[in-house]
Amino acid sequence: MKALVTGANGFLGSYIVQLLLKKGHEVTAMTRRKDELQRQSDLRVANGDMRNVDGLLEAFQGQEVVFHTASVSGIWGSWKHFHSNNTIGTRNVIAACQQTGVKKLIYTSSPSVTFSGEDQINVNESVGYSKKWLCHYPHSKALAEQSVMQATEDSPLLTCALRPHLIWGPGDRHLIPRLLDRARQKKLIRVGPGTNQIDMIYVENAAMAHLQACEALKEESPVRGSAYFISQDEPVNCWGWINEILQLAGLPRVKRSISFKTAYRLGAALETYHEMFNIQREPRMTRFLALQLAKNHYFDISKAKRDFGYRPIVTSAEGMRRLEESLRG
């Protein structure tokens, strides 16, 4: 098939590109800027900004499937920045798909679209969208996901959304490097008692899930217009996992701790301070971050197993072995 991947130079996007090529598909990698992807002879590269629908039309022409992974993430920044890239950008992708006759759109969403600050213990897709937003990222992604779901009701375009949680593995330029950087600066501190369970997903499993969902996405399929949690299907202790990653990198375990209530209040104070003085850099703590680091959030992925046969193909143990090789290599 002819497939286009937005955010193709990103962590997940690059793995989806390579998996598509391995399976013999004709792939167009869309990036906002020219980069190393253009040096691959078997890959077509298109440059475009999701915020400009006219700039997408030429690249989308003739494509059968679009994997939309491009987004801006983070826990700090202006609403305009997140909304224009994540929400408006996704609506532009939808419009470009509809105008050029793309058959399928697989959207990379986030479990945080359902996170209201309470523990999420083995929740499934019946849980609704959050009604309490402490961060612009999940809010903008929730609006985008709803647009994707609505698009399949309004047009022949077939859509679905996947919600991978904490994507990790070799090549990550955000989650793991940021964690290690904080540890090296001695700024990493445990929030709460350290007993919370979380879900995560190895990057290759997340990429495979996108291809599996695409294959199952048909007119009469339950995948059409559906959203799915995907994970390793084995929750881990948040701080135990963090300490394991630190150990792989040859760094000491997290020893300092702070209560959840203290962290939450500190986050609220720092948010107010940064807003008052228009400080652009991210606060060391926010309310959303405190909640993410102290609360349980793991998911029932039975729906993905049932509807498109998702199963992790790389175990967590194997993934950690590969991560160690990349960290020490």
C-alpha positions as CSV (number, residue, x, y, z in Angstrom):
1,M,0.0,0.0,0.0
2,K,1.0,3.6,-0.3
3,A,1.3,5.1,3.2
4,L,2.3,8.5,4.5
5,V,3.6,9.0,8.1
6,T,3.5,12.5,9.6
7,G,6.1,13.2,12.3
8,A,8.3,10.6,10.5
9,N,11.5,11.9,12.1
10,G,10.0,11.5,15.6
11,F,10.5,8.5,17.8
12,L,7.4,6.5,17.1
13,G,7.1,7.9,13.5
14,S,10.5,6.7,12.6
15,Y,9.8,3.2,13.8
16,I,6.5,3.1,11.9
17,V,8.4,4.2,8.7
18,Q,11.0,1.4,9.1
19,L,8.3,-1.2,9.8
20,L,6.3,-0.2,6.7
21,L,9.4,-0.4,4.6
22,K,10.4,-3.8,6.0
23,K,6.9,-5.1,5.0
24,G,7.4,-3.8,1.4
25,H,5.0,-0.8,1.4
26,E,5.6,2.4,-0.5
27,V,6.3,5.0,2.1
28,T,6.3,8.8,2.2
29,A,7.8,10.3,5.3
30,M,6.5,13.8,6.2
31,T,8.6,16.1,8.3
32,R,8.5,19.7,9.1
33,R,12.1,20.2,8.0
34,K,14.6,18.4,5.8
35,D,16.7,15.9,7.6
36,E,18.5,12.6,7.5
37,L,15.5,10.6,6.2
38,Q,16.1,12.0,2.7
39,R,19.3,10.0,2.5
40,Q,17.3,6.7,2.3
41,S,16.9,5.7,-1.3
42,D,13.7,3.6,-0.7
43,L,11.9,6.4,1.0
44,R,10.1,9.4,-0.4
45,V,10.3,12.5,1.9
46,A,7.8,15.4,1.9
47,N,8.1,18.5,4.0
48,G,5.0,20.1,5.4
49,D,3.6,21.9,8.4
50,M,0.3,20.4,9.8
51,R,-0.9,23.9,10.6
52,N,-1.1,24.6,6.8
53,V,-3.6,22.4,5.1
54,D,-2.6,23.6,1.6
55,G,0.9,22.4,2.2
56,L,-0.3,18.9,2.9
57,L,-2.4,18.3,-0.3
58,E,0.4,17.5,-2.7
59,A,2.0,15.0,-0.4
60,F,-1.3,13.3,0.5
61,Q,-2.3,12.9,-3.2
62,G,-2.3,9.2,-4.2
63,Q,-1.9,7.9,-0.6
64,E,-4.1,5.1,0.7
65,V,-3.2,5.4,4.4
66,V,-2.0,8.2,6.6
67,F,-0.4,7.5,10.0
68,H,-0.6,10.8,11.9
69,T,2.0,10.7,14.7
70,A,3.1,14.3,14.5
71,S,2.3,16.4,17.6
72,V,3.9,18.7,20.2
73,S,4.1,17.2,23.6
74,G,5.0,18.6,27.0
75,I,3.5,19.8,30.3
76,W,4.1,23.5,29.8
77,G,3.5,26.1,27.1
78,S,0.8,28.3,25.7
79,W,-2.6,27.0,24.7
80,K,-2.1,28.5,21.2
81,H,1.0,26.4,20.7
82,F,-0.6,23.1,21.6
83,H,-4.0,23.8,20.0
84,S,-2.6,25.0,16.7
85,N,-0.3,22.1,16.3
86,N,-2.2,19.2,17.9
87,T,-5.8,20.1,17.4
88,I,-5.9,22.4,14.3
89,G,-3.0,20.4,12.8
90,T,-5.0,17.2,13.1
91,R,-8.1,18.8,11.7
92,N,-6.0,19.9,8.7
93,V,-4.7,16.3,8.3
94,I,-8.3,15.1,8.3
95,A,-9.3,17.7,5.7
96,A,-6.3,16.8,3.5
97,C,-7.2,13.1,3.7
98,Q,-10.8,13.9,2.7
99,Q,-9.9,16.2,-0.2
100,T,-7.3,13.8,-1.7
101,G,-9.3,10.6,-1.3
102,V,-7.1,8.9,1.4
103,K,-8.9,5.8,2.6
104,K,-7.6,5.3,6.1
105,L,-6.3,7.6,8.9
106,I,-4.6,6.1,12.0
107,Y,-4.2,8.7,14.7
108,T,-1.7,8.5,17.5
109,S,-3.5,9.8,20.6
110,S,-2.6,9.6,24.3
111,P,-4.1,7.9,27.4
112,S,-3.8,11.3,29.1
113,V,-7.0,12.4,27.2
114,T,-8.9,10.5,29.9
115,F,-6.8,11.6,32.9
116,S,-8.6,13.8,35.4
117,G,-6.1,13.4,38.2
118,E,-7.6,10.3,39.9
119,D,-6.1,6.8,40.0
120,Q,-6.7,4.9,36.8
121,I,-6.6,1.2,37.7
122,N,-7.1,-1.2,34.8
123,V,-9.6,1.2,33.1
124,N,-10.8,0.5,29.6
125,E,-12.0,2.6,26.7
126,S,-15.5,3.2,28.3
127,V,-13.9,5.8,30.5
128,G,-14.8,9.3,29.1
129,Y,-12.6,12.2,28.3
130,S,-11.3,14.3,31.2
131,K,-13.4,17.1,32.5
132,K,-10.4,18.7,34.4
133,W,-7.4,19.8,32.4
134,L,-4.3,20.7,34.2
135,C,-2.1,20.7,31.1
136,H,-2.7,21.9,27.5
137,Y,-1.2,18.8,25.9
138,P,-3.9,16.3,26.8
139,H,-6.7,18.8,26.2
140,S,-5.5,19.6,22.7
141,K,-5.0,15.8,22.0
142,A,-8.5,15.0,23.3
143,L,-10.1,17.6,20.9
144,A,-8.0,16.2,18.1
145,E,-9.1,12.6,18.9
146,Q,-12.7,13.6,18.9
147,S,-12.3,15.2,15.5
148,V,-10.7,12.0,14.2
149,M,-13.6,10.0,15.5
150,Q,-16.2,12.3,14.0
151,A,-14.5,12.3,10.6
152,T,-15.4,8.7,9.9
153,E,-19.1,9.6,10.6
154,D,-19.1,12.5,8.2
155,S,-17.2,11.0,5.2
156,P,-15.9,7.8,3.6
157,L,-12.6,8.2,5.5
158,L,-12.0,5.3,7.8
159,T,-10.4,6.4,11.1
160,C,-9.2,5.0,14.4
161,A,-7.0,6.3,17.3
162,L,-4.4,4.5,19.4
163,R,-3.4,5.6,22.9
164,P,0.1,4.3,23.6
165,H,1.4,5.1,27.1
166,L,5.0,6.1,27.9
167,I,6.7,5.0,24.7
168,W,10.3,4.0,25.3
169,G,13.2,2.2,23.7
170,P,16.4,2.9,21.7
171,G,16.3,6.2,19.8
172,D,14.1,8.0,22.3
173,R,15.0,11.7,22.4
174,H,12.6,12.8,25.1
175,L,11.4,10.5,27.9
176,I,14.6,8.5,28.8
177,P,17.1,11.3,28.0
178,R,15.1,13.8,30.1
179,L,15.0,11.3,33.0
180,L,18.7,10.6,32.8
181,D,19.5,14.4,32.6
182,R,17.5,15.1,35.7
183,A,19.2,12.3,37.5
184,R,22.7,13.5,36.5
185,Q,21.8,17.0,37.8
186,K,20.5,15.5,41.0
187,K,17.0,16.9,40.4
188,L,15.2,13.6,40.3
189,I,13.0,13.2,43.4
190,R,10.3,10.6,44.1
191,V,6.8,11.9,44.5
192,G,4.6,10.0,46.9
193,P,5.3,6.7,48.6
194,G,6.5,5.1,45.4
195,T,3.9,2.4,45.2
196,N,2.0,3.5,42.1
197,Q,1.6,1.2,39.1
198,I,1.9,2.5,35.6
199,D,1.6,1.2,32.0
200,M,4.3,1.8,29.4
201,I,5.0,0.4,25.9
202,Y,8.2,-0.5,24.0
203,V,8.4,1.5,20.8
204,E,8.4,-1.4,18.4
205,N,5.2,-2.7,19.9
206,A,3.6,0.7,19.5
207,A,4.6,0.8,15.9
208,M,3.3,-2.7,15.2
209,A,0.0,-1.9,16.8
210,H,-0.5,1.0,14.3
211,L,0.0,-1.4,11.4
212,Q,-2.2,-4.0,12.9
213,A,-5.0,-1.5,13.5
214,C,-4.5,-0.3,9.9
215,E,-4.9,-3.8,8.5
216,A,-8.1,-4.4,10.5
217,L,-9.6,-1.0,9.7
218,K,-12.4,-1.7,7.3
219,E,-15.9,-0.4,6.6
220,E,-17.7,-2.9,8.8
221,S,-14.9,-3.4,11.3
222,P,-15.3,-2.5,15.0
223,V,-12.0,-0.7,14.6
224,R,-13.7,2.0,12.5
225,G,-14.2,5.1,14.7
226,S,-12.7,3.5,17.8
227,A,-10.0,4.5,20.2
228,Y,-7.7,2.0,21.9
229,F,-5.3,1.9,24.9
230,I,-2.1,-0.1,24.0
231,S,0.7,-1.0,26.4
232,Q,3.1,-3.8,27.3
233,D,0.1,-5.4,29.1
234,E,2.0,-5.7,32.3
235,P,2.0,-2.7,34.7
236,V,5.2,-1.8,36.5
237,N,6.0,0.0,39.6
238,C,6.7,3.6,38.4
239,W,9.7,4.2,40.6
240,G,11.0,0.7,40.4
241,W,11.1,1.0,36.6
242,I,12.7,4.5,36.8
243,N,15.4,3.0,39.1
244,E,16.0,0.1,36.7
245,I,16.5,2.6,33.8
246,L,18.9,4.6,36.0
247,Q,20.8,1.4,36.8
248,L,21.1,0.6,33.1
249,A,22.7,4.0,32.6
250,G,25.1,3.5,35.5
251,L,23.4,6.1,37.6
252,P,22.4,5.8,41.3
253,R,18.8,5.1,42.4
254,V,16.4,7.8,43.4
255,K,16.8,8.3,47.1
256,R,15.1,11.6,47.9
257,S,11.3,11.8,48.2
258,I,8.6,14.3,48.6
259,S,4.9,13.8,49.6
260,F,2.3,14.0,46.9
261,K,0.5,16.9,48.7
262,T,3.7,18.9,48.9
263,A,4.6,18.3,45.3
264,Y,1.1,19.2,44.2
265,R,1.2,22.5,46.1
266,L,4.7,23.3,44.9
267,G,3.5,22.6,41.4
268,A,0.6,25.0,41.8
269,A,2.9,27.7,43.2
270,L,5.5,27.3,40.4
271,E,2.8,27.5,37.7
272,T,1.5,30.7,39.2
273,Y,5.0,32.2,39.5
274,H,5.9,31.2,35.9
275,E,2.7,32.7,34.5
276,M,3.0,35.9,36.6
277,F,6.5,36.6,35.3
278,N,5.9,35.1,31.8
279,I,8.7,32.5,32.3
280,Q,8.8,30.3,29.2
281,R,10.8,27.4,30.5
282,E,9.0,24.5,32.1
283,P,8.6,24.6,35.9
284,R,10.5,21.9,37.8
285,M,7.1,20.7,39.1
286,T,3.5,21.2,38.0
287,R,0.2,19.8,39.3
288,F,-0.1,17.5,36.3
289,L,3.4,16.2,36.7
290,A,2.9,15.5,40.4
291,L,-0.2,13.6,39.6
292,Q,1.4,11.6,36.9
293,L,4.4,10.6,39.2
294,A,2.2,9.6,42.2
295,K,-1.0,8.1,40.8
296,N,-1.8,4.7,39.4
297,H,-2.5,4.8,35.6
298,Y,-2.7,1.5,33.8
299,F,-5.2,0.2,31.3
300,D,-7.2,-2.8,30.1
301,I,-6.1,-3.5,26.5
302,S,-8.6,-6.3,25.9
303,K,-10.3,-4.3,23.2
304,A,-7.1,-3.9,21.1
305,K,-6.5,-7.6,21.5
306,R,-10.0,-8.5,20.4
307,D,-10.5,-6.0,17.5
308,F,-7.1,-6.2,15.8
309,G,-5.1,-8.9,17.5
310,Y,-2.6,-6.7,19.3
311,R,0.0,-8.5,21.4
312,P,3.4,-7.1,22.5
313,I,6.0,-8.7,20.2
314,V,8.9,-7.5,22.2
315,T,8.8,-8.3,26.0
316,S,9.7,-5.7,28.6
317,A,12.8,-7.7,29.5
318,E,14.0,-7.8,25.9
319,G,13.2,-4.1,25.5
320,M,15.2,-3.2,28.6
321,R,18.2,-5.3,27.2
322,R,18.1,-3.4,24.0
323,L,17.8,-0.1,25.8
324,E,20.8,-0.9,27.9
325,E,22.8,-1.7,24.8
326,S,21.9,1.7,23.3
327,L,22.7,3.6,26.6
328,R,26.0,1.9,27.0
329,G,26.9,1.7,23.3
